Amino acid sequence: MKSLLLKEIYNRIYLKPYDFRYAKVGDKVKNYIEENLKKDNVEPKEIYSSYQCHSTNISIVERDKAENFIYGKIFLNSDGMITSSKNVGLFIKFADCTPLVLYERENHILGIVHSGWRGTSKKIGESLIEKILELGGKRENILAYIGPSIDSKNYEVGKDVYDAFDSFNTYKNFKKSDIFISKDNKNEKFLLNMKKANKIILENNGIKNIEVSKEITFDNINLHSARRDGKNYGLNGMMVMMR
């Protein structure tokens, strides 16, 4: 499974039977990554991942300090990474959260983030765009991929999540009903559309070339889903790399 828009780079979503939840499978994660890279005949000179703490922190590979991990290196206080180097793999894990990839194709800058509801409400996609601009990129050159995630009909959230998206009120013509459907008359339970929320962030930041995956983690039995599978859920993986 991969993005067609990002055909200029290596991008791949690693599906079941692979599980990248380190707390569950331990060091097998390293073997699973190696197996998938070997199948695709890809050999990164280094692999970077992030701890994924539901922040808007994005690490720059060439600048920020990473720790040694069972596979490659890991940024401990980060939900994404960005690089301007070729043959550097960027790897994230996700279940129902949204993987977001941005590629600046002229200046060759690549970034990937894990965007849960907290990161999305804090506009982590906007933070990634700002990092690309900081490294010399231009908005008009950015290709964006919003990957598989849970759909709104299976993603019930409470009033606290609804209120967190007040941050989107800075966007012109934005209405909460663009991304939320109320489930009750008391307005205490809502259905949240994560893909649409991330697309709104990108569009309001001048990104025009956007691919939105049609795959739904909850419905696709080849993808892990925390909401569907419960406490023993697994994690999907996504690797991107410029060659």
N, C-alpha and C positions, 0 to 999 in steps of 0.2 A: 504494500500500500504506500503510495507516495503522491506528491504534488506534481501535476503536469506543468503548471506555470513555472515551477522552479527546475525545469529540465536542464538548465545550464550547470547545476550543482548536484552533488550527491545528496539525495534526501530519501529517507526510508523510515516507515513506521514498522516496528517489529511487533508482530502479533503473537497470539497464543500459538503453540503451547509455552512460549517463552514468558517468563515472569521476572520483572526487574525490581521487585520490591525487596530490597536488601535485608530488611528486618525479617523477612519470611524465608528467603532462599539463600541468604548469605553469599559466600564466595562464588556460587554458581553464576551469579550475575556476570562476572568476568568471562566465563565460558560462553554464556549466551551471546554476549556482545561479539566475541571473537568468531563464533559460529556464523552469525549473520553477516559480519564483514567479509568473512571468507567466501560465503555464498555469493556475495556481490562483487568479489574480487577487488576489495577496497582495503588499502593499508594506510591509515592515518599515521603521521609521525608522532602524534600525541592526541589524547582524548581528554576533554574537559567536561565536567558535569557540575551541577550546583545542588546544594542541600535542599533547596526549595522550602522556604519558610513563610510563604504567602506574603511576601513583601513586594516592593517595587525596585529592589536592588538588582542591578545588572552589572556583571563583572566584565571588564575588558581584559581579554586573555593576555595581551602584550604588556599590560600595566599592573594589574592587581595580583595579589599573592594568593596562590592556590596551594592546598595541602595534598600530599600524596594519598592515594586511595587504592583500593583493590584493583580498580582499572583506571589508569591515567591519574588525573588530578581533579580535585574538587574544590569549589568555592563554597565556604561554609555559611556565609550570610548573604545568600543570593538566590534569585529565582530565574536567572537567565544569564546568558553570556553573549559576547560579541567579539569578533575577530576580523582582522584584515589580512590574515595569513592563510596561504593555501595549505592543503593537506593537514589541517587541524580539525579534528572531529568535535562537534558540540553535541552533547547528549542530554536529553531530559526524559523524565518519567512522568506518566500521567494515567489516570483512570477515567474520571469524568470531567476533570479540568481541561482547559483548552490549550493545546500547543499552538504557539504563534511564531511564525518564521518570517523575517524580513531580510531581503537580499538586495543590496544596492549594486546593480549589475555593471555600472560604468566604472566605479571606483573600487569595486570588489570588496564590499564590507558585508559580513554575514552575522545575523543575530537570531537567537531563539530564546523564547521565554515560556515558562509555565504560568498560565493565567487562570487561577481559581477565582471564585467570586470576590475574594478580598483583593487580589491583585487587579482584577478587572475594574472593581469599583474605585481603586486607586489609580486607574489608567496606566497600567504597566506597559501597554502597547505604546502609549505616548512617550513613556520614558525610553523605550527602545528606539523610537524614531529620533529622539533628542541625542542619544548616544551615537547613532549613525551620522547625524549632522555634526556632532562634535569631532568625529573622525574624518570629516571632510566630504561626507556624502551629501546627496541632494534628494529632496522628496520625489521629484519627478522620475528619478531612476530606480525607485524602490518597488520591488515586487513583493507582495504579501500573501501568505498562506495561513488561513485559519483552519486548523486540523480537526480531526474527529473529537467530539465531546458529547456530553449528555444533551438531550433535547429538552425543550420546555415542558412537555407533557409528563416527563418523569423527574423533573427537578423542582420539587416543592421547597420553598424557603419561607422564613418567617419575616416579621416586620423589621427586625434588625437588619436583615439583608436588603430589604426594600429601601429602608432609610439610608443605607450606606451609599446607594446610587444617587443620592442628592447631588453628589459630585458632578454628575452628568448635566446638571442644570445650567452649567456654563456653556454647553453646546447649543448653538442656534437651532431653534425649532424643536428641541428635544422634548419628548413627553415620556413620563414613566410607562405609559401604556405601550410605548414602542418595544419595550423589552419585558414587561410584566403583564401577567393576566391574574386578576384577583380570583381566588377560589371560594371566598365566602363573603357574606354581606358585611361582616365586621372588619373586613380588610386586614386580616391577621395572617392569612396564608396566601402565598402567591406562587405562580409558575414563572421561572426565569429563563429567558433565552440568552444563553451565554455567547453563542456564535454571533448573534445579532448585536449584542452589546459590544463585542470586540470590533465588529465591522464599523459600528458607529464611531468608535474611537479613531480608527484608521481614516475613515472618510472625513472626519472633522479636523484631521491633521494633514489633509491634502494628498492622501494616498489614493490613487485611482486604480492601479492594477492589483486587484484582490481576488484570490480564489478561496472559496469557502467549501470545505469538504462536506459532502452529503452524508458521510458515515456518522452513525450515532452509536456511542459506546454502549448505551443501555440495550439497544436492539441487536447489535451485531455480536453474535456469539463468539466470533474470533477476536473480539476486543475485550479487555478487562473493564469492569464497571464496579465502582465501589457501592453505588446505590443499589445495583442489582444483586451483587454477590455478598454484601454484608461484610462483617469484620474480617473475614478471611480473604478479602479481595486481593487481586494482583495488580501489577502496574505494567502498562504498555511502555514501549520505549520509542524515541525518535532520535535519529542521528542525521545531522547535516554537515556538509563539508564542501569547501571550494577546492577544485582540483587545478 
